[in-house]
Amino acid sequence: MTQKKDKSILVFRFSSLGDIAMTVPVLRSFFNTYPDQKIIFVSRSFVEPLFQEFENVEFIGLDFKTDYIGVKGLFRAF
């Protein structure tokens, strides 16, 4: 039987720093159960250091003040 390969999980989180920081313990718990799962985490650029401890997290930082301004910028981000 062939082994099923997990797909990456895409997470978008653009709230305040406190809300984004609350995902860190959730990720720790998640990786205790699923250590080989890959997560792509998209958030504000300045919170990237919060996720450096995770080997399986690919962080994509967006800057809504300069690069992704307004509705057009939001569509570009997606």
Residue pairs with C-beta under 8 A, 6 or more apart in sequence:
6 34
6 36
6 37
6 38
8 37
8 38
8 39
8 40
8 58
9 37
9 38
9 39
9 40
10 39
10 40
10 42
11 23
11 39
11 40
11 41
11 42
12 42
12 43
13 19
13 20
13 23
13 41
13 42
13 43
14 43
14 44
14 62
14 64
17 46
17 47
20 43
20 44
20 47
20 50
21 47
21 50
23 41
24 50
24 51
27 39
27 51
27 54
27 57
30 37
30 39
31 37
31 54
31 56
35 56
36 56
37 56
38 56
38 57
38 58
39 54
39 56
39 57
39 58
40 57
40 58
40 60
41 51
41 57
41 58
41 59
41 60
42 59
42 60
42 61
42 62
42 77
43 59
43 60
43 61
43 62
44 61
44 62
44 63
44 64
45 61
45 62
45 63
46 61
47 61
48 59
48 61
51 57
51 59
62 68
62 77
64 73
67 73
68 74
68 76
68 77
